[in-house]
Amino acid sequence: MKYSKTLIATAFVLSALAACKKDFLEEKRDLGGVNEQVFQDSTLAQAYVDYIYGMFLPAGNAQSLAWNLATNNNQFTQTTEELPGETNWNKLWPAVSYLNAHALPYFGVPLASGVNNNTWTRMKQINLFLDQVDQYGLPLYTRNKLKGQLYFWRAWQYFDLVRLYGGVPLVLHAQDPIVGAGENLQIPRSATSACIDQISADLDSAMAMLPGKWPSGADWGRITSGAAAAMKGRVLLTWASPQFNRNNDKARWKKSYDANLAAKLLLEANGFGLYKTGNLPDGTAWENMFLAEANNPEAVLVFGFNNVISDQVQKWNGWENAARPKEIFGDGSLSPTKQMLDAFPMKDGKMPGQSSYTYEAKKFYKNRDPRFYKTFAYNGSMWPFKENSKYRLWTYRWFANASAATPASTTEQRGTNSSGVYIRKATTGNASNAVGNFKTSGTDFIELRFAEVILNLAESAIGMDNIGEGLDYVKTIRERAGVENLDGAYGLSGIAGADPAFAAVLNERKIELAYEGKRFWDLRRWLLFNNDNGTCARLGVPPLNGTRRTGIFIYVKNTDGTKYTGANNQDPLYTPQHGGSGKVLADREPAAFPPGINNQDEYVDYLYDNYFEVIEKDDLDPTKNDWKFTWYNQYYFFGLNQTILNNAPYLEQTKDWDGFTGPGSFDPLK
């Protein structure tokens, strides 16, 4: 994308404000009033709306796929199987009692007179526009387009709060933060059901006011009626899920089904659908989908980035740099876990042990779901970039001496990541390390894909006991991914009953949407961090609580099976790389292959058979004090930070969160 919405907003604001009088700038500074010029001039009004976009989108250099607005980092992704590390939500606390450190501060602070990008300021800026825009004579068509986008963002903000906290105060008009202004600012938390109703109403308004597709390519990334419909489907699926729906109310599943089916049909009517440009069997089409921009049918809601060098307008995507190895001057900061490698099925869609393909732990990469190869980069795999279209990743190690406990000597002389495997997903072969070491990536991030709409619909259908229909939707996802159809069901044959079908959909989401910021929410929706609510047992899903995330070491052995030992500059498969003097066992990329081997991919198999061993690596998570992933049920609905309660004592604390003022009384399930 040439310009993100944030940058469009900046350009509009700079050009528009340059022509405005000084008192306009003064008035905007404290937001005590609104200059009617904003609502009389369509350019200024559009700039205002685009500014709101910028308040919700990730900043430049954000690790987009794992970034989340509520934390402004990737810690929610680290609180899943996807990435390792200790976060505030997976570590042991000394006592299961209320602590400020437990609470998520995203609920926000009381309104101030300044313009800060926080929860309630975003809400005020939206409400201010919706309150005023109809009063100054802009054409109805123009007003509706602008209002529809802000109804969407208000719904987005409220949903982000509700899925974390349950019900929150419903503030639908701009408040004046100045004490003594005569306005009642003490708005209590509304019931969660009332919040869901309001979010749905706002999304209905957005659907009614917005086009199904914007006519100009310059509007790529702007909210459409289909995006609003898909968002409503996401909201109502969450409301129907066990996190909120403990009694399995079928009426909620019906509303979710209706909303997601309506989203699918509306999107399809406007040219959206699964991206299928490229070879399906080898996953090329699936890989291309993340890189295609204008007119990408998969992209229901897009967060934009660019590769502009100028400081004034640049907004680079930090994902490419974070994913690429340090050995080729990337940051190498993303470390997928062995647990995620193991989650991917074989290429017939069946898990190891059930598949017609034999799984070998030593050659874990063989005969896997095509998405495996487009999601991960592993020792010996191709991972091209602009300056080297034939680049292969080598991460193997060897032992410094025979008594060493771990293989510390490595091919990666500039530094390794922590898991021995890299995330390849949504990286591009056109990425360059010549300028900024992969930092100048302009790849957009698809926050809401058509594939998610299909999976939301599949889960909703199963919730209504339409199991065959739900599994048919999953089959369409697998067909596009290139999964083989050996059993006539893309690996889904033999599934009987709602719970196994739910498990199949959730596992498909885990694979299809891996590292796209969705797994944390799925685990919470289904109460799958532990089995305290019985859902892990129901679905046959092992809980995360009490586990450790691990990686792999791939080390070199001699031809007699003993460990190869040597210094860092004694690479046994490519000595010239470091000018070392160690013995050469084999050349990892030879000019000529041994008899019976026809290409480099077959030769990689030969190396794994004869020179590589694979062992589990258990130092990704903290190693002190027998650390294990620790989840508290309070995190299914976060409590309010004590600072918030001190400033707003009229707010009820969330149930099961004991504050300094007493036990929580707000029930998020109502």
SULSUL-V56629 format. One line per field, one symbol per residue. burial: b if it has 24 or more other ideal C-beta (glycine too) atoms within 12 Angstrom, else e. A space follows every 50 residues. Layout:
burial->???
This chain:
burial->bebbbbbbbbbbbeebbeebeeeeeeebeebeebbebbbebbbbbbbbbb bbbbbbbbbbbbbbbbbbbbbebbbbbbbbbbbbbbbbbbbeeeeeebee ebbbbbbbebbeeeeebbbbbbbbbbbbbbebbeeeebeeebbbbbbbbb bbbbbbbbbbbbbbbbbbbbbbebbbbeeeeeeebeeebbebbebbbbbb ebbbbbbebbbbbbeeeebbbbbbbbbbbbbbbbbbbbbbbbbbbeeeee ebbebbbbbbbbbbebbbebebbbbbeeebeebbbbbbbbbbbeebbbbb bbbbbbbbeeeebbbbbbbbbbbbbbbbbbbbbbbbbbbbbbbbbbbbbb bbeebeeebeeebbbbbbbbbbbbbbbbbbbbbbbeeeeebbbbbbbbbe eeeeeebebbbbeeebbbbbbbbbbbbbbebbbeebbbbbbbbbbbbbbb bbbbbbbbbbbbbbeebebbbbbbbbbbbbbbbbeeeebbbbeebeebbe bbbbbbbbbbbbbbbbbbbbbbbbbbbbbbeebebbeebebebbbebbbb bbbbbbbbeeeebbbbebebbbbbbeeeeeebeebbebbeeeeeeeeeee eebbbbbbebbbbbbbbbbbbeeeeeeebbbbbbbbbbbbbbebbeebee bbbbbbbbbeeeebebebbe
